[in-house]
Amino acid sequence: MARFIFITGGVVSSLGKGLMAASLAALLQARGYRVRIRKFDPYLNVDPGTMSPYQHGEVYVTDDGAETDLDLGHYERFTGVSARQSDNITSGRIYQTIIARERRGDYLGATVQVIPHVTDAIKNFAQADIEDLDFVLCEIGGTVGDIESLPFIEALRQLRGELGREATCAIHVTLVPYIAAAGELKTKPTQHSVRELTSLGVQPDLLLCRCERPLPEQERAKIALFCNVRKEAVIPALDAPNIYAVPLQYHAEGLDAEVLRHFGLASAPPALARWTDIVERLNRPEGEVTIGVVGKYVGLPDAYKSLNEALVHGGMANRVKVHVRWLDAELFEAGDDEIAARLEPMHGILVPGGFGTRGTEGKISAVRFARERGVPFFGICLGMQMACIEGARHTAGIGDASSSEFGPTDQPVVGIISEWMSDEGMQTRAVGGDLGGTMRLGAYEARLAHNSHAAAMYGETVISERHRHRYEVNSHYRDALEAGGLVFSGMSPDGLLPEIVERPDHPWFVGVQFHPELKSRPFDPHPLFAGFIGAALRQARLV
């Protein structure tokens, strides 16, 4: 029987509900339980696929092609359980489905209302595809009191009544701020937040209290008294030195033990050696490297959340600390002196994905610097496309090479994908169509050349990686690019779509059309990131 753990947040946003859900799931998993985590997002977008990274951070893509909230990346990285389309729902998707059913007449003339139709849809989502699971953790986005989240809180209330308290647990994440002038932690915001949640019919069973200083026993008892929970169910959550220390920290505070006590479950102590090793690798590096990430959205680190974590994982694989320098691509359009000044200190250069023309010439300049100076280079999605345009212009003699994404061009080395084969059959797209959900999304196979650098890193010649792109390198330019030294070492199974390019005469130069960062885990670093950081470490030892 699957038991449900509902996670809400109060007082302020950005308290780390997603990280808390991922950490608790990892702890339950370490005790031998089978887990899955789901995210309820109250916004009216159908999915985050068309949202600006500055609005929402990165878009996390699942194997089955769902564009989801970045918290699903935390879920996967901490548990190793691949997320699915059914693990992320938004108000927009719920209303879209309900309105489509109403237009078809499926409700047989009934008045369609938030209760029961919207709340029933939320409950159906929570309970779908949960066979063979012990725990389903459901994180409700937003902050208690927001008007957008009210239908989700109501659905939570109804589910608790239908399934029974013995099958559900409500955890509320709150803030206990430190007021420097008073010299003390204040519990009143937590009390008000719990009162707001209780007024909506949901009494929390556990409180996770985010605080920057240790929570005294007196304050812990006060919170328990006014919020109607056991003192042991008030769990302090101080800032951790890194996110991978959070599971061990929560375990030390008794979070997983208290959850199991709530459900009346006994369990052997968790097997936490995996997490101890991860923290040890982070805390005791044997070297360090500096990686320059030349991107468009560097003002918001969450825009490259999975990328940053994959670089950390690559550092773990090589037992080194990775310093990431976020470099605005537009700065590299000022001239060669500016490029050299910013990139010469780097032991590796990474050009990530992105959309639109802004900053692309700066990215191309960064690629050229890496190629000419022999600095390890890693291009991802748009980064691979920029590597191909740079190669076309400067090693293949196609001086006006460009991408049709940037406007009309006589040499579209990169162009829109008009069709490709998927598990559902041939997919076709046209210029000017809808933007949402129309890219090449999800996991696709690629075949690697046997003697390639990529095959050596993967240790196999057939791989599966996740994609999210609308434009693709034009394979008609393959011969010209390979004559210039840029080898197409990975292709789609039908041989039509380039997946990986590399330069055999370079210390480490790899571009990939997919997003390998989405499949990297702290306990299983992605081979391309492990290889890239290894090359950067060799570069660091040369300078």
MOCORHU-V17792 format. One record per residue. N is the residue number from 0. SS is DSSP state (h for helix, s for strand, l for the rest). Layout:
n ss
N SS
N SS
//
This chain:
n ss
0 l
1 l
2 s
3 s
4 s
5 s
6 s
7 s
8 s
9 l
10 l
11 l
12 l
13 l
14 l
15 l
16 h
17 h
18 h
19 h
20 h
21 h
22 h
23 h
24 h
25 h
26 h
27 h
28 h
29 h
30 l
31 l
32 l
33 l
34 s
35 s
36 s
37 s
38 s
39 s
40 s
41 l
42 l
43 l
44 l
45 l
46 l
47 h
48 h
49 h
50 l
51 l
52 h
53 h
54 h
55 h
56 l
57 l
58 l
59 s
60 s
61 l
62 l
63 l
64 l
65 l
66 s
67 s
68 l
69 l
70 h
71 h
72 h
73 h
74 h
75 h
76 h
77 h
78 h
79 l
80 l
81 l
82 l
83 l
84 h
85 h
86 h
87 s
88 s
89 s
90 h
91 h
92 h
93 h
94 h
95 h
96 h
97 h
98 h
99 h
100 h
101 h
102 h
103 h
104 l
105 l
106 l
107 l
108 l
109 l
110 l
111 l
112 l
113 h
114 h
115 h
116 h
117 h
118 h
119 h
120 h
121 h
122 h
123 h
124 h
125 h
126 h
127 l
128 l
129 l
130 l
131 l
132 l
133 l
134 s
135 s
136 s
137 s
138 s
139 s
140 l
141 l
142 l
143 l
144 l
145 l
146 h
147 h
148 h
149 h
150 h
151 h
152 h
153 h
154 h
155 h
156 h
157 h
158 h
159 h
160 h
161 h
162 h
163 l
164 h
165 h
166 h
167 s
168 s
169 s
170 s
171 s
172 s
173 s
174 s
175 l
176 l
177 s
178 s
179 l
180 l
181 l
182 l
183 s
184 s
185 l
186 l
187 h
188 h
189 h
190 h
191 h
192 h
193 h
194 h
195 h
196 h
197 h
198 h
199 l
200 l
201 l
202 l
203 l
204 l
205 s
206 s
207 s
208 s
209 s
210 s
211 l
212 l
213 l
214 l
215 l
216 h
217 h
218 h
219 h
220 h
221 h
222 h
223 h
224 h
225 h
226 h
227 l
228 l
229 l
230 h
231 h
232 h
233 s
234 s
235 s
236 s
237 s
238 l
239 l
240 l
241 l
242 h
243 h
244 h
245 h
246 h
247 h
248 h
249 h
250 h
251 h
252 l
253 l
254 h
255 h
256 h
257 h
258 h
259 h
260 h
261 h
262 h
263 l
264 l
265 l
266 l
267 l
268 l
269 l
270 l
271 l
272 h
273 h
274 h
275 h
276 h
277 h
278 h
279 h
280 h
281 h
282 h
283 l
284 l
285 l
286 l
287 s
288 s
289 s
290 s
291 s
292 s
293 s
294 s
295 l
296 l
297 l
298 l
299 l
300 h
301 h
302 h
303 h
304 h
305 h
306 h
307 h
308 h
309 h
310 h
311 h
312 h
313 h
314 h
315 h
316 h
317 h
318 l
319 l
320 s
321 s
322 s
323 s
324 s
325 s
326 s
327 s
328 h
329 h
330 h
331 h
332 h
333 l
334 l
335 h
336 h
337 h
338 h
339 h
340 h
341 h
342 h
343 l
344 l
345 l
346 l
347 s
348 s
349 s
350 s
351 l
352 l
353 l
354 l
355 l
356 l
357 l
358 l
359 h
360 h
361 h
362 h
363 h
364 h
365 h
366 h
367 h
368 h
369 h
370 h
371 h
372 h
373 l
374 l
375 s
376 s
377 s
378 s
379 s
380 l
381 h
382 h
383 h
384 h
385 h
386 h
387 h
388 h
389 h
390 h
391 h
392 h
393 h
394 l
395 l
396 l
397 l
398 l
399 l
400 l
401 s
402 s
403 h
404 h
405 h
406 l
407 l
408 l
409 l
410 l
411 s
412 s
413 s
414 s
415 s
416 l
417 l
418 s
419 s
420 s
421 s
422 l
423 l
424 s
425 s
426 s
427 s
428 l
429 l
430 l
431 l
432 l
433 l
434 l
435 l
436 l
437 l
438 l
439 s
440 s
441 s
442 s
443 s
444 s
445 s
446 s
447 s
448 l
449 l
450 l
451 l
452 h
453 h
454 h
455 h
456 h
457 h
458 l
459 l
460 l
461 s
462 s
463 s
464 s
465 s
466 s
467 s
468 s
469 l
470 s
471 s
472 s
473 l
474 h
475 h
476 h
477 h
478 h
479 h
480 h
481 h
482 h
483 l
484 l
485 l
486 s
487 s
488 s
489 s
490 s
491 l
492 l
493 l
494 l
495 l
496 l
497 s
498 s
499 s
500 s
501 s
502 l
503 l
504 l
505 l
506 l
507 l
508 s
509 s
510 s
511 s
512 l
513 l
514 l
515 h
516 h
517 h
518 h
519 l
520 s
521 l
522 l
523 s
524 l
525 l
526 h
527 h
528 h
529 h
530 h
531 h
532 h
533 h
534 h
535 h
536 h
537 h
538 h
539 h
540 h
541 h
542 l
//
